[in-house]
């Protein structure tokens, strides 16, 4: 009886460890993908800002568009983070 319980416990732990490692790996891959895409988007945005005339940049500053762009970028990162979390939860269960 003790041997059967030991085999059962080993099997349950093996499956649990596999699911934990799979979830962690999926989380790391999702995180790295989001970070790489956000970094590429920011670099593209910074590169395009430097090509704009200074008068347009001044008008954008007066209108507060810098805050709007920052808010949009923050919300985008937040939504991507939530989406990757939901994906990890689905894969784990």
PyMOL commands that set and color helices and strands:
alter all, ss='L'
color gray80, all
select helices_A, chain A and resi 2-49+54-63+65-92
alter helices_A, ss='H'
color red, helices_A
deselect
rebuild
show_as cartoon
